């Protein structure tokens, strides 16, 4: 199985690439659509501002490619946020529209960004975690100032409580999955979630 990390110039590509290599995944980093077509699954990472990221996706011609793919795609951090309808970060910007909801800045909390380890609470178990025993420690690593709001509860898999704010941590819709935290930096649980998502993907490919 080959996994392509979508390179649009705004992702923490190295850490994600190294995490996949440690899991013995055949991985390529590219924005070339012909190369992307040859992959079995995609990861959309992201670090930076929402409008800049959408502009880069448009410049690389990847917006429709991402929206129309039927292959498994995992968005990480900003990559997850880009899959929502819009964001208020910097200026109001339209997103990819894969998930219902808007990206808004934290309000009424003591510290922004939401940074550090926080515990995931699962609302339901997705197919790729069915009959799997999750690690006892449910903490993962977050670094973000904006989060998904007004989303479809059926698309919410897990959330973290940050000073009373329910922060969507994992979302899923059809072939699309998003993780607001950084699985590649989230210790045992992060590796477990990334590995199980990859295993489910490989099972469908085979």
Secondary structure, DSSP 8 states (H G I E B T S, - for coil): -EEEEE-SS-S-HHHHHHHHHHTT-EEEEE--HHHHHT-SEEEE---S-HHHHHHHHHHTT-HHHHHH--SEEEEETHHHHTTSSEE-SSS-EE---SSSSEEEE--S-SSSSEEEEEEEEESS--GGGTT----S--EEEEEESEEEES--GGGEEEEEEETTEEEEEEEEETTEEEESS-GGGSHHHHHHHHHHHHHHHHHHH-
